[in-house]
Amino acid sequence: IGSTRSFAFDEFGDVSAQTVTATLVATSSRAEAWVDNNTSAITTAQVQAQIDQFSTSTYPIVTSVFGDPSDVDGDGKVLFLYTELVDQVGGVAGFYRSKSLFSTSDGGDGNQADMMYIGLDHGDSFFESLLAHEFQHLISYNQHVLVHDGPSEISPINEAMSHVAEDLVDQHTQGGNPDTVRTYTETPASYSILAESAHDSGVRGTAYTFARSMMESFGDNVPTQLVQTSQSGIENVETVSGQTFEEVYETYLAR
C-alpha cells in the first residue's frame, strides 16, 4: 500500500496515448486497486469496499461460470486501475485490453498485468456490475486465446457474456441491461448481432437478449460453453446449440 507504478494508457477515443502514474491504495485476496495520482474523485474507503466485494462475491461467482482469468504476473490477483481518463474516452465506463498482458517486445503495451481500466464517473451502486463486466472480458481472452489457443470472441458475443456476468452478481438493473434492451427494441432493424463493434448500446441490447434466448433454449451452461472454447462467433453458437446459426437466430427473433 502506498507504492507507485506507471501504466501505459494507449490512445482510445478522445484520449491520446500517455503514461499514468498511480498509487496502490487497496488490496484484497483476489484484487489490487491502483488509483491515478491525478484524481481525487474516489476515496480509499470506497475502493477498498469495492474490491473486497469483488473478491468475496464477484470473483467466485464469475469464475465458476466462465473459468479462470489469466495470471501473467503470478500473484493470483487481478488489477483494477481507476482513472478519469476512462471517462474522457467517450461511451465506455471501463475496458479491458489484452495488450496489457504482454511486454512491448511481444506486441503488448508493456504493463504485463492482468488488469482492467475503470472510470470514476459513476455512483457507488454501479461499480459491482462494472467490475464483473470487465472481469468477464479478461477471462474470455484467457479462455479463448491463452488456454484453448483460438481467436478472441467477436465483440457482440463477448459483450453479451459480460452483460450476463452482471446478471450473475444480481446487478441486472444497476448495470444498465434494461437500457440496452430498450435501445435495441425501439429500432431493432438498426442493430446487428454480428456488428464489428459492440460499443453501441443497441448492439449490446441485441447481443445480450440473443444470449439470454440461447440460455432459454439450451440451458444455463451456455455461458460456460461459449467462453471455454477455441471457437468464436457463428461457429461457436452453432457448436453450443447443435443448430445452424439461422435456426438459433429465428428462435430468438420469434421470442
Residue frames relative to the residue before (quaternion, step in Angstrom):
aa qw qx qy qz dx dy dz
I 1.0000 0.0000 0.0000 0.0000 0.00 0.00 0.00
G 0.7789 0.3181 -0.2497 0.4793 3.55 -0.94 0.96
S 0.5427 0.6005 -0.4152 0.4153 3.60 1.22 -0.18
T 0.2940 -0.7554 0.5612 0.1670 3.58 -1.17 0.58
R 0.0393 -0.7863 0.6164 -0.0140 3.52 -1.24 0.56
S 0.3418 -0.7221 0.5621 0.2138 3.55 -1.18 0.57
F 0.1135 -0.7840 0.6091 0.0366 3.55 -1.05 0.89
A 0.4198 -0.6658 0.5504 0.2783 3.55 -1.13 0.66
F 0.0686 -0.7513 0.6555 0.0326 3.56 -1.03 0.87
D 0.2642 -0.8026 0.5185 0.1314 3.57 -0.22 1.30
E 0.6563 -0.4952 0.3907 0.4140 3.54 -1.26 0.39
F 0.1336 0.7794 -0.5941 0.1476 3.56 -0.83 1.00
G 0.8399 -0.0238 -0.0127 0.5420 3.57 -0.67 1.09
D 0.8207 -0.2009 0.1818 0.5031 3.55 -0.75 -1.10
V 0.6231 0.5410 -0.3327 0.4565 3.59 1.28 0.07
S 0.3609 -0.7357 0.5360 0.2031 3.58 -0.86 0.98
A 0.6298 -0.5236 0.4078 0.4036 3.57 -1.26 0.37
Q 0.1658 0.7846 -0.5780 0.1512 3.57 -0.92 0.91
T 0.4645 -0.6444 0.5289 0.2989 3.53 -1.36 0.11
V 0.1985 -0.7706 0.5979 0.0964 3.55 -0.93 0.96
T 0.1838 -0.7479 0.6279 0.1123 3.56 -0.87 0.98
A 0.0039 0.8236 -0.5624 0.0740 3.55 -0.65 1.14
T 0.3311 -0.7304 0.5697 0.1798 3.52 -1.31 0.47
L 0.4284 -0.6685 0.5439 0.2717 3.56 -1.04 0.82
V 0.0729 -0.8446 0.5305 -0.0049 3.57 -0.44 1.24
A 0.8141 0.0542 -0.0065 0.5781 3.60 1.14 -0.44
T 0.0685 -0.7703 0.6323 0.0455 3.54 -1.21 0.65
S 0.0402 -0.7562 0.6512 0.0491 3.52 -1.33 0.38
S 0.7575 -0.4139 0.2421 0.4431 3.56 -1.24 0.04
R 0.8091 0.2453 -0.1052 0.5235 3.58 1.11 -0.66
A 0.7920 0.2683 -0.1305 0.5326 3.60 1.21 -0.01
E 0.1846 -0.7089 0.6631 0.1539 3.45 -1.45 0.37
A 0.1711 -0.7736 0.6011 0.1047 3.57 -1.12 0.67
W 0.0729 -0.7750 0.6277 -0.0058 3.53 -0.75 1.17
V 0.1559 -0.7993 0.5772 0.0615 3.59 -0.88 0.95
D 0.5480 -0.6232 0.4681 0.3038 3.54 -0.95 1.04
N 0.4571 -0.7083 0.4691 0.2634 3.59 -0.81 0.98
N 0.6535 0.5189 -0.3102 0.4555 3.58 1.25 -0.29
T 0.6877 0.4529 -0.2987 0.4824 3.59 1.17 0.33
S 0.0958 -0.7549 0.6429 0.0870 3.51 -1.29 0.51
A 0.3889 0.7796 -0.4177 0.2578 3.55 1.33 0.38
I 0.7730 0.2139 -0.1456 0.5792 3.59 1.23 -0.08
T 0.3822 -0.7409 0.5085 0.2154 3.56 -1.02 0.77
T 0.6366 -0.5195 0.4069 0.3991 3.55 -1.27 0.39
A 0.6345 0.5375 -0.3337 0.4441 3.59 0.99 -0.79
Q 0.6396 0.5170 -0.3264 0.4659 3.60 0.98 -0.80
V 0.6778 0.4947 -0.2903 0.4600 3.55 0.87 -0.97
Q 0.6444 0.5216 -0.3280 0.4529 3.59 0.91 -0.85
A 0.6524 0.5112 -0.3142 0.4630 3.59 0.94 -0.86
Q 0.6565 0.5260 -0.3117 0.4418 3.57 0.99 -0.83
I 0.7397 0.3932 -0.2608 0.4799 3.61 0.77 -0.85
D 0.5478 0.5565 -0.4098 0.4714 3.60 1.20 -0.28
Q 0.6435 0.5082 -0.3052 0.4843 3.58 0.98 -0.88
F 0.6321 0.5385 -0.3219 0.4548 3.56 0.99 -0.88
S 0.7153 0.4745 -0.2680 0.4375 3.59 0.79 -1.01
T 0.7413 0.4353 -0.2370 0.4526 3.57 0.88 -0.92
S 0.8031 0.2694 -0.1168 0.5185 3.59 1.06 -0.71
T 0.7434 0.4416 -0.2511 0.4351 3.58 0.53 -1.19
Y 0.6672 0.5311 -0.3169 0.4151 3.58 0.77 -1.01
P 0.7211 0.4242 -0.2931 0.4628 3.66 0.66 -0.92
I 0.6376 0.5260 -0.3419 0.4471 3.61 1.00 -0.70
V 0.7202 0.4575 -0.2619 0.4510 3.58 0.73 -1.05
T 0.6774 0.4766 -0.3106 0.4663 3.61 0.93 -0.78
S 0.6057 0.5620 -0.3675 0.4267 3.60 1.07 -0.59
V 0.7046 0.4274 -0.2522 0.5072 3.59 1.17 -0.52
F 0.8181 0.3052 -0.1321 0.4692 3.58 0.70 -1.09
G 0.5730 -0.5874 0.3958 0.4123 3.60 1.15 -0.43
D 0.7011 -0.4908 0.3357 0.3935 3.53 -1.35 0.02
P 0.4477 -0.6545 0.5317 0.2976 3.56 -1.21 0.52
S 0.6119 -0.4933 0.4396 0.4347 3.55 -1.31 0.00
D 0.0952 -0.7733 0.6229 0.0698 3.56 -1.30 0.32
V 0.0070 -0.8661 0.4997 -0.0118 3.56 0.69 1.13
D 0.7261 0.4019 -0.2511 0.4983 3.59 1.12 -0.51
G 0.4742 -0.7495 0.3847 0.2557 3.57 1.31 0.18
D 0.5362 0.6503 -0.4084 0.3504 3.60 1.15 0.40
G 0.4804 -0.7014 0.4178 0.3206 3.60 1.28 0.03
K 0.6733 0.4544 -0.2877 0.5073 3.57 1.28 0.28
V 0.3222 -0.6781 0.6082 0.2578 3.52 -1.35 0.26
L 0.3497 -0.7512 0.5375 0.1567 3.53 -1.22 0.57
F 0.1285 -0.7661 0.6264 0.0645 3.56 -0.96 0.92
L 0.1400 -0.7716 0.6175 0.0611 3.55 -0.80 1.08
Y 0.1846 -0.7898 0.5808 0.0684 3.55 -0.49 1.25
T 0.2179 0.7785 -0.5604 0.1797 3.58 -0.61 1.12
E 0.4913 -0.6705 0.4785 0.2829 3.54 -1.05 0.81
L 0.4641 0.6649 -0.4535 0.3699 3.59 1.23 -0.13
V 0.5898 0.5705 -0.3653 0.4395 3.60 1.09 -0.67
D 0.6711 0.4987 -0.2982 0.4605 3.59 0.94 -0.86
Q 0.6633 0.5085 -0.2991 0.4604 3.58 1.17 -0.53
V 0.4940 0.6667 -0.4266 0.3599 3.59 1.25 -0.31
G 0.3519 -0.7324 0.4985 0.3020 3.55 0.91 -1.01
G 0.8658 0.1273 -0.1108 0.4711 3.55 -0.74 1.10
V 0.7292 0.3370 -0.2470 0.5420 3.62 1.21 0.11
A 0.3318 -0.7311 0.5623 0.1980 3.55 -1.20 0.62
G 0.7601 -0.0845 0.0685 0.6407 3.53 1.32 -0.45
F 0.0362 -0.8119 0.5804 0.0513 3.58 -1.20 0.15
Y 0.2697 -0.7123 0.6244 0.1735 3.50 -1.42 0.33
R 0.0570 -0.7794 0.6229 0.0370 3.57 -1.08 0.75
S 0.4358 -0.7151 0.4821 0.2574 3.55 -0.72 1.06
K 0.5373 0.6321 -0.4066 0.3827 3.61 1.17 -0.46
S 0.5916 0.5993 -0.3646 0.3974 3.59 1.15 -0.55
L 0.5933 0.5922 -0.3614 0.4083 3.59 1.21 -0.37
F 0.7881 0.3955 -0.1361 0.4516 3.55 1.08 -0.77
S 0.5535 -0.5778 0.4878 0.3490 3.52 -1.31 0.44
T 0.6339 -0.5254 0.3887 0.4136 3.57 -1.21 0.30
S 0.6307 0.5386 -0.3397 0.4437 3.60 1.06 -0.64
D 0.7076 0.4037 -0.2477 0.5244 3.59 1.24 -0.43
G 0.6608 -0.5447 0.2961 0.4230 3.57 1.23 0.40
G 0.5644 0.6083 -0.3854 0.4035 3.57 1.27 0.12
D 0.6157 -0.5534 0.4064 0.3866 3.54 -1.29 -0.21
G 0.5868 -0.6259 0.3451 0.3806 3.58 1.30 0.04
N 0.4870 0.6701 -0.4493 0.3345 3.61 1.20 -0.09
Q 0.0570 -0.8485 0.5189 0.0862 3.56 1.10 -0.82
A 0.5348 0.5758 -0.4117 0.4615 3.52 0.83 1.15
D 0.4370 -0.6512 0.5526 0.2822 3.55 -1.21 0.60
M 0.2325 0.8429 -0.4288 0.2273 3.51 0.54 1.24
M 0.1581 -0.7434 0.6420 0.1006 3.50 -1.38 0.44
Y 0.3590 -0.7219 0.5573 0.1984 3.55 -1.10 0.79
I 0.0996 -0.8246 0.5569 -0.0100 3.58 -0.70 1.12
G 0.3489 -0.7346 0.5482 0.1952 3.56 -0.87 1.01
L 0.4206 -0.7404 0.4864 0.1957 3.54 -1.28 0.36
D 0.5903 0.6171 -0.3538 0.3816 3.57 1.24 -0.30
H 0.5160 0.6193 -0.4142 0.4227 3.58 0.74 1.11
G 0.5215 -0.5916 0.5058 0.3496 3.53 -1.30 0.31
D 0.6867 -0.5098 0.3276 0.4016 3.58 -1.20 0.48
S 0.6632 0.5421 -0.3147 0.4090 3.59 0.98 -0.81
F 0.6259 0.5742 -0.3306 0.4114 3.61 1.23 -0.39
F 0.6125 0.6286 -0.3565 0.3203 3.57 1.04 -0.72
E 0.6000 0.5673 -0.3848 0.4124 3.63 0.98 -0.63
S 0.6825 0.4607 -0.2850 0.4906 3.58 0.92 -0.89
L 0.6350 0.5473 -0.3323 0.4321 3.59 1.00 -0.80
L 0.6761 0.4784 -0.3022 0.4719 3.60 0.86 -0.89
A 0.6351 0.5162 -0.3292 0.4709 3.61 1.01 -0.77
H 0.6406 0.5448 -0.3143 0.4406 3.57 0.97 -0.93
E 0.7270 0.4251 -0.2572 0.4740 3.59 0.73 -1.02
F 0.5962 0.5728 -0.3610 0.4314 3.59 1.10 -0.65
Q 0.6171 0.5376 -0.3535 0.4530 3.60 1.01 -0.73
H 0.6268 0.5386 -0.3471 0.4433 3.60 0.96 -0.77
L 0.6470 0.5106 -0.3169 0.4693 3.58 0.98 -0.84
I 0.6542 0.5005 -0.3047 0.4783 3.59 0.97 -0.87
S 0.6380 0.5521 -0.3320 0.4217 3.58 0.90 -0.92
Y 0.6698 0.4834 -0.3104 0.4704 3.58 0.86 -0.89
N 0.6457 0.5239 -0.3281 0.4483 3.56 0.93 -0.85
Q 0.7070 0.4708 -0.2755 0.4502 3.57 0.81 -1.00
H 0.7049 0.4674 -0.2752 0.4571 3.61 0.79 -0.97
V 0.8109 0.3300 -0.1344 0.4641 3.56 0.73 -1.11
L 0.7856 0.3650 -0.2007 0.4575 3.57 0.61 -1.10
V 0.7196 0.4195 -0.2508 0.4932 3.60 1.01 -0.77
H 0.8219 0.2537 -0.1044 0.4993 3.59 0.77 -1.06
D 0.4216 -0.7658 0.4264 0.2324 3.57 1.31 0.27
G 0.5023 0.6266 -0.4432 0.3983 3.57 0.96 0.90
P 0.6580 -0.4643 0.3739 0.4600 3.58 -1.24 -0.29
S 0.5754 -0.5495 0.4523 0.4029 3.56 -1.22 0.30
E 0.5996 -0.5819 0.4124 0.3632 3.58 -1.18 0.55
I 0.5454 -0.6001 0.4552 0.3678 3.59 -1.10 0.63
S 0.6906 -0.5528 0.2894 0.3657 3.53 -1.11 0.80
P 0.6998 0.4714 -0.3276 0.4251 3.69 0.67 -0.88
I 0.6809 0.4661 -0.3073 0.4741 3.62 0.88 -0.82
N 0.6093 0.5429 -0.3461 0.4628 3.57 1.06 -0.72
E 0.6719 0.4766 -0.2942 0.4845 3.59 0.93 -0.89
A 0.6117 0.5541 -0.3531 0.4406 3.58 1.01 -0.77
M 0.6658 0.4978 -0.3083 0.4625 3.58 0.93 -0.85
S 0.6434 0.5089 -0.3309 0.4665 3.60 1.06 -0.67
H 0.6433 0.4909 -0.3280 0.4874 3.59 1.08 -0.62
V 0.5996 0.5210 -0.3554 0.4928 3.60 1.13 -0.56
A 0.6029 0.5590 -0.3563 0.4440 3.61 1.04 -0.72
E 0.6096 0.5385 -0.3506 0.4642 3.60 1.07 -0.69
D 0.6380 0.5212 -0.3208 0.4672 3.58 0.99 -0.81
L 0.6472 0.5573 -0.3223 0.4082 3.57 0.95 -0.90
V 0.7387 0.3459 -0.2191 0.5354 3.59 1.12 -0.59
D 0.5535 -0.6672 0.3592 0.3456 3.56 1.22 0.66
Q 0.5212 0.6252 -0.4154 0.4060 3.56 1.06 0.82
H 0.1497 0.8308 -0.5218 0.1226 3.57 1.12 0.67
T 0.7425 0.4031 -0.2242 0.4857 3.58 0.79 -0.99
Q 0.6714 0.5226 -0.3093 0.4249 3.57 0.84 -0.98
G 0.6979 0.4867 -0.2690 0.4514 3.58 1.04 -0.75
G 0.5426 -0.6706 0.3753 0.3391 3.58 1.25 -0.19
N 0.3046 0.7742 -0.5108 0.2168 3.62 1.17 0.30
P 0.6367 0.5217 -0.3592 0.4399 3.67 0.89 -0.71
D 0.6321 0.5413 -0.3385 0.4392 3.60 1.06 -0.67
T 0.6629 0.4905 -0.3194 0.4669 3.59 0.95 -0.81
V 0.6276 0.5260 -0.3307 0.4691 3.58 1.05 -0.75
R 0.6506 0.5219 -0.3121 0.4549 3.58 0.95 -0.89
T 0.6376 0.5264 -0.3276 0.4571 3.59 0.95 -0.84
Y 0.6703 0.4992 -0.2935 0.4642 3.56 0.94 -0.90
T 0.7349 0.4538 -0.2616 0.4308 3.59 0.73 -1.01
E 0.5617 0.5906 -0.4010 0.4181 3.60 1.19 -0.29
T 0.7896 -0.0036 0.0133 0.6135 3.61 1.07 -0.74
P 0.0928 -0.8653 0.4887 0.0620 3.61 0.54 1.13
A 0.6268 0.5548 -0.3546 0.4166 3.62 1.07 -0.57
S 0.6041 0.5986 -0.3441 0.3980 3.59 1.26 -0.29
Y 0.7736 0.3588 -0.1525 0.4995 3.59 1.20 -0.46
S 0.2406 -0.7884 0.5572 0.1006 3.54 -0.99 0.93
I 0.4890 -0.6546 0.5014 0.2847 3.53 -1.03 0.86
L 0.7381 0.3680 -0.2069 0.5263 3.60 1.22 -0.45
A 0.2161 0.7955 -0.5338 0.1883 3.59 1.12 0.64
E 0.5632 -0.6166 0.4277 0.3460 3.58 -1.09 0.69
S 0.7832 0.1429 -0.0760 0.6003 3.57 1.13 -0.66
A 0.2358 -0.7826 0.5614 0.1293 3.56 -1.05 0.75
H 0.2746 0.7664 -0.5339 0.2284 3.59 1.09 0.63
D 0.6238 0.5573 -0.3433 0.4271 3.58 1.05 -0.74
S 0.5440 -0.6473 0.4307 0.3154 3.58 -0.92 0.93
G 0.6580 0.5254 -0.3178 0.4360 3.60 0.96 -0.79
V 0.6278 0.5074 -0.3359 0.4854 3.59 1.06 -0.70
R 0.6286 0.5179 -0.3342 0.4743 3.57 1.00 -0.75
G 0.6381 0.5480 -0.3224 0.4343 3.57 1.05 -0.80
T 0.6944 0.4422 -0.2912 0.4873 3.60 0.88 -0.85
A 0.6419 0.5229 -0.3352 0.4496 3.61 1.00 -0.74
Y 0.6648 0.5094 -0.3009 0.4561 3.56 0.93 -0.90
T 0.6949 0.4511 -0.2915 0.4781 3.61 0.83 -0.90
F 0.5825 0.5545 -0.3671 0.4673 3.60 1.15 -0.56
A 0.6610 0.5004 -0.3045 0.4689 3.59 0.94 -0.88
R 0.6586 0.4949 -0.3165 0.4703 3.58 0.94 -0.83
S 0.6185 0.5328 -0.3421 0.4654 3.59 1.09 -0.66
M 0.6315 0.5159 -0.3349 0.4721 3.60 1.02 -0.76
M 0.6435 0.5066 -0.3259 0.4722 3.59 0.98 -0.77
E 0.6110 0.5459 -0.3404 0.4612 3.59 1.09 -0.71
S 0.7291 0.4460 -0.2333 0.4638 3.56 0.96 -0.94
F 0.8480 0.2326 -0.0446 0.4741 3.55 0.79 -1.06
G 0.6813 -0.5407 0.2735 0.4107 3.59 1.23 0.24
D 0.6500 -0.5606 0.3726 0.3526 3.52 -1.29 0.44
N 0.5827 0.5889 -0.3722 0.4184 3.59 1.25 -0.17
V 0.3980 0.7475 -0.4562 0.2734 3.60 1.28 -0.11
P 0.6646 0.4942 -0.3452 0.4415 3.68 0.74 -0.81
T 0.6288 0.5269 -0.3357 0.4629 3.59 0.99 -0.77
Q 0.6926 0.4868 -0.2763 0.4549 3.57 0.86 -0.98
L 0.6692 0.5088 -0.3051 0.4474 3.60 1.01 -0.76
V 0.7292 0.4236 -0.2378 0.4819 3.59 1.13 -0.59
Q 0.7398 0.3890 -0.2348 0.4962 3.60 0.88 -0.83
T 0.5222 0.6057 -0.3988 0.4487 3.53 0.55 1.25
S 0.4613 -0.6479 0.5227 0.3070 3.54 -1.32 0.26
Q 0.6120 0.5725 -0.3423 0.4249 3.59 1.26 -0.14
S 0.0998 -0.7880 0.6049 0.0570 3.54 -1.27 0.37
G 0.8158 0.3160 -0.1929 0.4443 3.54 -1.32 0.21
I 0.8452 -0.1166 0.1118 0.5094 3.55 -1.11 -0.79
E 0.6352 0.5399 -0.3302 0.4428 3.58 0.94 -0.89
N 0.6531 0.5188 -0.3099 0.4563 3.56 0.96 -0.86
V 0.6516 0.5157 -0.3074 0.4636 3.59 0.92 -0.92
E 0.6848 0.4911 -0.2920 0.4525 3.58 0.89 -0.91
T 0.6432 0.5164 -0.3302 0.4589 3.61 1.00 -0.73
V 0.6823 0.4894 -0.2881 0.4604 3.57 0.88 -0.94
S 0.7448 0.4244 -0.2209 0.4651 3.58 0.92 -0.91
G 0.3146 -0.7404 0.5254 0.2770 3.58 1.05 -0.71
Q 0.6467 0.4599 -0.3114 0.5228 3.57 1.29 0.36
T 0.5878 -0.5217 0.4450 0.4294 3.53 -1.28 0.09
F 0.6277 -0.5344 0.3968 0.4037 3.55 -1.19 0.48
E 0.6266 0.5556 -0.3345 0.4322 3.58 1.00 -0.82
E 0.6539 0.5101 -0.3129 0.4630 3.59 0.99 -0.83
V 0.6560 0.4998 -0.3117 0.4719 3.58 0.94 -0.88
Y 0.6780 0.5022 -0.2891 0.4522 3.56 0.96 -0.90
E 0.6259 0.5302 -0.3385 0.4611 3.60 1.03 -0.73
T 0.6288 0.5191 -0.3356 0.4718 3.60 0.99 -0.77
Y 0.6409 0.5276 -0.3111 0.4628 3.55 0.98 -0.89
L 0.6836 0.4806 -0.2974 0.4618 3.61 0.84 -0.92
A 0.6199 0.5386 -0.3469 0.4531 3.58 1.03 -0.72
R 0.6478 0.5036 -0.3184 0.4747 3.58 0.99 -0.77
